[in-house]
Amino acid sequence: MNLIVIYADAALVVVDKPASLLCVPGRGPDKQDCLLSHVTAQFQDALLVHRLDMATSGLCVFARSASVQSALSKAFAARQVHKRYVAVVAGQPVLNQPDADGWQLIDLPLIADWPNRPLQKVDLASGKPSFTRWRLSETLSAAWRTWPDATRLELAPLTGRSHQLRVHLLALGHPILGDALYAPEPVQQRAPRLLLHACELGFAHPQT
């Protein structure tokens, strides 16, 4: 794998994770190839700060010391990290009450679907509070042979639940194209991979 480094300094490294690559090793000899091993091959002091789903591509930040790892982990936990994703979803979502900038909020609590792990599900009674902001980015017209009747969305998760964006968009009635866990089979088959990408990260540099 050709590691794509977006940013690096003495404190941290930001890389672009490809889809279908684990962030850390999984169980079994066939799941040892991971983003962490590729990053530490180039930056031996790199330490994991956060993860993306295996199927999701995009920006991951690694710390280069224990103190920076602690500071960044606390920033993620305190929701002090600006995160943006882009997704291509089936159909054309309709905005009901967007704010002045075109954002709308999904407020649906999530919980593990224990009989079907690792799946998550909406549970209004027992789920953990989960919030996602979304807005229209671009409608992909029927002229696009690959993705007719699909819409590109910008997503801003305010919480960080497992599979949050995927479950929230499914609940909205517009699953992500290529989502092998949550989308109906026809929607899964419309893309060769999950069309979800972490495109922006913003945070206060822990040293400067």
N, C-alpha and C positions, 0 to 999 in steps of 0.2 A: 504493500500500500504506500502511495506517495502522500506523506503527511502534509497537509496544507496548514501552515502557521499563519494566522491572521495578525497576531501581535505577540511580542515577547519582550520582556525586560528582566531585570534582576529579581523581580518579585513574583511575576506571574507569566503565564503563557495562555493564549487563546487560540484554539484550533477549530477547524471546520470538520466535524465528524461526518463521515459518509453514512448513508442509510445501510441497514443490515449489519452494522458492527456494534458489538456490545461495548459499553463504557469500561466495564471491569470483567475479569474472567468469570465464566459461568461454571456450572457443574458439568463434568465430563471432559474428556480430552478433545472433543470437537468444538468446545466453547472457550478455549484458552486464548485465541486471538482476540484482542480487544484494543480499544483506543488507548487505554492507560499504558499498555506495553509499547505501543508505537511512540507515544509521547516520551516515555522514560528512556527509550532508546536514543532519543535526540537530546532530551533534557533530563539527566539522571536524577535530579533533585525534585522532579515534578510530583505533586501530591494532588489527589482527587479532591475536588470541591463539591461538584454536583454531577448529576447524570441526566442524560436524555434516554428515552426509550430506544431500544435497539433499532426499531424501524424508522425512527425520526433522524433527520439529518440536521446539521447546523452547529452553532457556536457552543463550545464547551471551554470553561476556564479552569486552569490548573494552577495551584500555588507552588512556589519554589522554596517555601520554608514552612515550618509548623505554625509560626506566628501569623503569617499571611493566610494560611489555610484556615486558622481559627477565625480571623477577622472576616474573611469572605463567607465562611459558613454561617457566621452570625448575621451577616448582611442578608443572605438568602433567607434565613429563618425569620428575620424581622421584616421581610418583604421590602427591603431597601434596594433591591436590584430591579432595574427596569428590564423587562423581557418582552420581546415581540416575536411572533411567529407568523408565517404565511401558510395558508392551506388552500387546497382546491377541493371543493365539496360538490356533491351531487345537487342538482337543482339550482334554484335561485331564491335564497333566503330573503324574507321581506322584513324591513326595519319597521318596528311599530312605534317606538318612542325614543328615537336616537337623541343624543345630546347635541350641542352646538357643533361638535367636531365629527358627528356621524357615528359615534360609538353607541352600542347598546349592550346591556348587561344580561348575562345568564347567571341566575342565582339558583343553583340546584345542588343540594348536599349529596355527597358521594360516599359510598361504603364498599368494602370488598364484597364481591359476589362469591362467598366462600365455597359453595358447591362447584363453582366454575372458575376457580382461580387459574390465572392471574387477573381475570376479568373484574372490572368494577361496575357499579350500577348506581343509579339515582335512588336514594331512599329518603323521602321527606321526613320520616319519623326519627331515624337513627343515624343518618349520614352526617359526615363532617361538613361544616360550611365550606362551600366551594364557589368561587366567583371567576367568571371569564368575561372580558369585554371583547366585542367583535364589531367590525365594520366592513362594508363592501370595499373591495379593492378593484376588481375588474371582473366583468362577466365574460366568460369564454363562449363566444357565439357558436352557432352550428357550423360556421365556416371552419372551425378548428376540428379537423377530423378526429383527433385523438380524444378531445374532451368536449363533446357537444353537451349542451344543457348542463353546464357546470359554472361555478362561481369561485373566483379567488377572493379569500377573506384575509384580513389582518386580524390577528388575535393577540390579546394582552391578558395573560392569566394573572389574577390578583392573588390567587392561592396556588399551591403546588402539589395538588393531589395526584396520585398515580393515574395515568391515562386521562387526566382531567379534560384536556381539549377534545380528545377523541369521543369521550362519553357525552360531553356537553353538546357537541355538534350532532351526535346521533340523536340526543334528546330533542334537539331543535328540528329534527326531521331532515337533516342534511349531512349524512355521514361523509367522512373524508374518502376521496377516491383511493383505492388500493389498500384500504384498511382491512387486513386479514382477520382481525380480532372482532371488530364490531360492525362492519358494513355488511349488508346483504350481498350474496354472491355476485349479482350483476354489477354492483358498485365496486366490489373487490377487483373484478376482472377489467375494469376500465383504466387501470394504471398498473405498471409493472412493480410499483413500490408504493408505500404510504406517502401521499403528497402532503407532507407536513415538514416544515423547515424552520429551525430557530434562527432568525435572521438578525436579531439585535440583542445586545447585552449592554447595560449601562450601570455603572456603580462607582462609588468613590474609591479611588486607588488607596489601598490600605497603608501605603507608605508615603506617597507624595500628596 
